[in-house]
Amino acid sequence: MGKIDLTYYKNISNNNPIFLKKLMELFVNSTGKEVEDLCIATKNQDFKGMREMAHKLKTLFKSYNIQKITSDVLKIEEAGKNEIFNSDIELTINEVANEFEELRLEMKNLLAEFNSSPN
């Protein structure tokens, strides 16, 4: 079983295939830019940017019930709030970037399965 859980979105959309497809496409095509922005803000020690981007991504990843990356992004959000940057935060942001790439690939595969199944 994968890390991405679409249950929340299936429930709120009454399993609407058009909505779910658009949602998966947005995750694959747009979320990477937001993760990249978070990485840049963190590496530049832009604490306001860290806090804001992490908050946005935390909400997104939480909605998919993805525990590890949600926890890591929360850690970065807290570091931004407290204006902390250290080797632990640097390691965490690298983990977020790596984990997101795995999640993007998983969502891409889910989208391909979705597109190939009769809706």
LOKEPA-437896 format. One record per residue (C-alpha): residue number from 1; residue in three letters; x, y, z. Coordinates in nm, 4 decimals. Each point is the difference from the previous one (the first is absolute). Layout:
<rs>
r num->NUM | residu->ALA | xx->X | yy->Y | zz->Z;
...
</rs>
This chain:
<rs>
r num->1 | residu->MET | xx->0.0000 | yy->0.0000 | zz->0.0000;
r num->2 | residu->GLY | xx->0.1213 | yy->0.3480 | zz->-0.0831;
r num->3 | residu->LYS | xx->0.0411 | yy->0.2985 | zz->0.2245;
r num->4 | residu->ILE | xx->-0.2665 | yy->0.2149 | zz->-0.1679;
r num->5 | residu->ASP | xx->-0.3552 | yy->-0.0362 | zz->0.1288;
r num->6 | residu->LEU | xx->-0.2727 | yy->0.1514 | zz->-0.2186;
r num->7 | residu->THR | xx->-0.2830 | yy->-0.0879 | zz->0.2415;
r num->8 | residu->TYR | xx->-0.0612 | yy->0.3570 | zz->0.1164;
r num->9 | residu->TYR | xx->-0.0283 | yy->0.1296 | zz->-0.3559;
r num->10 | residu->LYS | xx->-0.2122 | yy->-0.2935 | zz->-0.1131;
r num->11 | residu->ASN | xx->-0.2397 | yy->0.0702 | zz->0.2873;
r num->12 | residu->ILE | xx->-0.0334 | yy->0.3749 | zz->-0.0511;
r num->13 | residu->SER | xx->-0.0463 | yy->-0.0397 | zz->-0.3763;
r num->14 | residu->ASN | xx->-0.2333 | yy->-0.3003 | zz->0.0159;
r num->15 | residu->ASN | xx->0.2697 | yy->-0.1825 | zz->-0.1966;
r num->16 | residu->ASN | xx->-0.0323 | yy->0.2459 | zz->-0.2887;
r num->17 | residu->PRO | xx->0.2481 | yy->-0.1195 | zz->-0.2661;
r num->18 | residu->ILE | xx->0.0479 | yy->0.3449 | zz->-0.1565;
r num->19 | residu->PHE | xx->0.0821 | yy->0.1532 | zz->0.3389;
r num->20 | residu->LEU | xx->0.2363 | yy->-0.2837 | zz->0.0951;
r num->21 | residu->LYS | xx->0.1833 | yy->0.0122 | zz->-0.3318;
r num->22 | residu->LYS | xx->0.0494 | yy->0.3771 | zz->0.0277;
r num->23 | residu->LEU | xx->0.1209 | yy->-0.0391 | zz->0.3575;
r num->24 | residu->MET | xx->0.2578 | yy->-0.2632 | zz->-0.0966;
r num->25 | residu->GLU | xx->0.1175 | yy->0.2101 | zz->-0.2943;
r num->26 | residu->LEU | xx->0.0462 | yy->0.3032 | zz->0.2273;
r num->27 | residu->PHE | xx->0.2042 | yy->-0.2058 | zz->0.2449;
r num->28 | residu->VAL | xx->0.2242 | yy->-0.1349 | zz->-0.2761;
r num->29 | residu->ASN | xx->0.0395 | yy->0.3268 | zz->-0.1905;
r num->30 | residu->SER | xx->-0.0124 | yy->0.2777 | zz->0.2610;
r num->31 | residu->THR | xx->0.0977 | yy->-0.1205 | zz->0.3449;
r num->32 | residu->GLY | xx->0.3632 | yy->-0.0484 | zz->-0.1017;
r num->33 | residu->LYS | xx->0.0396 | yy->0.3761 | zz->-0.0469;
r num->34 | residu->GLU | xx->-0.1322 | yy->0.0595 | zz->0.3510;
r num->35 | residu->VAL | xx->0.2392 | yy->-0.2590 | zz->0.1437;
r num->36 | residu->GLU | xx->0.2843 | yy->0.1622 | zz->-0.1935;
r num->37 | residu->ASP | xx->-0.0989 | yy->0.3416 | zz->0.1397;
r num->38 | residu->LEU | xx->0.0052 | yy->-0.1466 | zz->0.3514;
r num->39 | residu->CYS | xx->0.3458 | yy->-0.1461 | zz->-0.0592;
r num->40 | residu->ILE | xx->0.1317 | yy->0.3333 | zz->-0.1285;
r num->41 | residu->ALA | xx->-0.1537 | yy->0.1946 | zz->0.2896;
r num->42 | residu->THR | xx->0.1493 | yy->-0.2454 | zz->0.2498;
r num->43 | residu->LYS | xx->0.3463 | yy->0.0001 | zz->-0.1540;
r num->44 | residu->ASN | xx->-0.0075 | yy->0.3826 | zz->-0.0132;
r num->45 | residu->GLN | xx->-0.1176 | yy->0.0104 | zz->0.3613;
r num->46 | residu->ASP | xx->-0.3053 | yy->0.1977 | zz->-0.1093;
r num->47 | residu->PHE | xx->-0.1959 | yy->-0.0757 | zz->0.3158;
r num->48 | residu->LYS | xx->-0.3213 | yy->0.1692 | zz->-0.1127;
r num->49 | residu->GLY | xx->0.0098 | yy->-0.1925 | zz->-0.3291;
r num->50 | residu->MET | xx->0.0762 | yy->-0.3228 | zz->0.1850;
r num->51 | residu->ARG | xx->-0.2957 | yy->0.0495 | zz->0.2313;
r num->52 | residu->GLU | xx->-0.2465 | yy->0.0967 | zz->-0.2730;
r num->53 | residu->MET | xx->0.0965 | yy->-0.2661 | zz->-0.2556;
r num->54 | residu->ALA | xx->0.0251 | yy->-0.2723 | zz->0.2631;
r num->55 | residu->HIS | xx->-0.3432 | yy->0.0873 | zz->0.1362;
r num->56 | residu->LYS | xx->-0.1555 | yy->-0.0231 | zz->-0.3459;
r num->57 | residu->LEU | xx->0.1717 | yy->-0.3324 | zz->-0.0784;
r num->58 | residu->LYS | xx->-0.0745 | yy->-0.1437 | zz->0.3441;
r num->59 | residu->THR | xx->-0.3703 | yy->0.0482 | zz->-0.0618;
r num->60 | residu->LEU | xx->0.0245 | yy->-0.1579 | zz->-0.3443;
r num->61 | residu->PHE | xx->0.2001 | yy->-0.3052 | zz->0.1106;
r num->62 | residu->LYS | xx->-0.2199 | yy->-0.0467 | zz->0.3052;
r num->63 | residu->SER | xx->-0.3082 | yy->-0.0126 | zz->-0.2253;
r num->64 | residu->TYR | xx->0.1584 | yy->-0.2987 | zz->-0.1745;
r num->65 | residu->ASN | xx->0.0809 | yy->-0.1566 | zz->0.3393;
r num->66 | residu->ILE | xx->0.3737 | yy->-0.0146 | zz->-0.0768;
r num->67 | residu->GLN | xx->0.1516 | yy->-0.0201 | zz->0.3470;
r num->68 | residu->LYS | xx->0.3782 | yy->0.0287 | zz->-0.0478;
r num->69 | residu->ILE | xx->0.0115 | yy->0.2978 | zz->-0.2326;
r num->70 | residu->THR | xx->-0.2739 | yy->0.1760 | zz->0.1992;
r num->71 | residu->SER | xx->0.2096 | yy->-0.0397 | zz->0.3143;
r num->72 | residu->ASP | xx->0.3150 | yy->0.1225 | zz->-0.1754;
r num->73 | residu->VAL | xx->-0.1766 | yy->0.3029 | zz->-0.1463;
r num->74 | residu->LEU | xx->-0.1448 | yy->0.0813 | zz->0.3430;
r num->75 | residu->LYS | xx->0.3554 | yy->-0.0074 | zz->0.1387;
r num->76 | residu->ILE | xx->0.1069 | yy->0.2511 | zz->-0.2657;
r num->77 | residu->GLU | xx->-0.3036 | yy->0.2182 | zz->0.0698;
r num->78 | residu->GLU | xx->0.0931 | yy->0.0066 | zz->0.3705;
r num->79 | residu->ALA | xx->0.3617 | yy->0.0800 | zz->-0.0868;
r num->80 | residu->GLY | xx->-0.1229 | yy->0.2913 | zz->-0.2107;
r num->81 | residu->LYS | xx->-0.2190 | yy->0.1263 | zz->0.2841;
r num->82 | residu->ASN | xx->0.2913 | yy->-0.0210 | zz->0.2439;
r num->83 | residu->GLU | xx->0.2580 | yy->0.1236 | zz->-0.2537;
r num->84 | residu->ILE | xx->0.2125 | yy->-0.3118 | zz->0.0342;
r num->85 | residu->PHE | xx->0.2317 | yy->-0.1388 | zz->-0.2642;
r num->86 | residu->ASN | xx->0.2450 | yy->-0.2773 | zz->0.0810;
r num->87 | residu->SER | xx->0.1303 | yy->-0.3275 | zz->-0.1417;
r num->88 | residu->ASP | xx->-0.3136 | yy->-0.1820 | zz->0.1174;
r num->89 | residu->ILE | xx->-0.2246 | yy->0.2367 | zz->-0.1982;
r num->90 | residu->GLU | xx->0.2316 | yy->-0.0292 | zz->-0.2993;
r num->91 | residu->LEU | xx->-0.0288 | yy->-0.3800 | zz->0.0177;
r num->92 | residu->THR | xx->-0.3774 | yy->0.0235 | zz->0.0378;
r num->93 | residu->ILE | xx->-0.0438 | yy->0.2205 | zz->-0.3085;
r num->94 | residu->ASN | xx->0.2076 | yy->-0.2454 | zz->-0.2041;
r num->95 | residu->GLU | xx->-0.2231 | yy->-0.2830 | zz->0.1238;
r num->96 | residu->VAL | xx->-0.3092 | yy->0.1999 | zz->-0.1001;
r num->97 | residu->ALA | xx->0.1380 | yy->0.0512 | zz->-0.3516;
r num->98 | residu->ASN | xx->0.0840 | yy->-0.3699 | zz->-0.0379;
r num->99 | residu->GLU | xx->-0.3272 | yy->-0.1212 | zz->0.1456;
r num->100 | residu->PHE | xx->-0.1989 | yy->0.2354 | zz->-0.2209;
r num->101 | residu->GLU | xx->0.1636 | yy->-0.1450 | zz->-0.3110;
r num->102 | residu->GLU | xx->-0.1110 | yy->-0.3473 | zz->0.1117;
r num->103 | residu->LEU | xx->-0.3517 | yy->0.1305 | zz->0.0652;
r num->104 | residu->ARG | xx->-0.0141 | yy->0.1771 | zz->-0.3356;
r num->105 | residu->LEU | xx->0.0930 | yy->-0.3247 | zz->-0.1730;
r num->106 | residu->GLU | xx->-0.2624 | yy->-0.1885 | zz->0.2010;
r num->107 | residu->MET | xx->-0.2664 | yy->0.2578 | zz->-0.0922;
r num->108 | residu->LYS | xx->0.1102 | yy->-0.0150 | zz->-0.3642;
r num->109 | residu->ASN | xx->-0.0532 | yy->-0.3772 | zz->0.0100;
r num->110 | residu->LEU | xx->-0.3405 | yy->0.0426 | zz->0.1665;
r num->111 | residu->LEU | xx->-0.0957 | yy->0.2479 | zz->-0.2713;
r num->112 | residu->ALA | xx->0.1090 | yy->-0.2401 | zz->-0.2742;
r num->113 | residu->GLU | xx->-0.2066 | yy->-0.2781 | zz->0.1583;
r num->114 | residu->PHE | xx->-0.2941 | yy->0.2369 | zz->0.0342;
r num->115 | residu->ASN | xx->0.0267 | yy->0.1067 | zz->-0.3648;
r num->116 | residu->SER | xx->0.0158 | yy->-0.3584 | zz->-0.1218;
r num->117 | residu->SER | xx->-0.3016 | yy->-0.1205 | zz->0.1988;
r num->118 | residu->PRO | xx->-0.3590 | yy->0.0495 | zz->-0.1133;
r num->119 | residu->ASN | xx->-0.1437 | yy->0.2822 | zz->0.2132;
</rs>
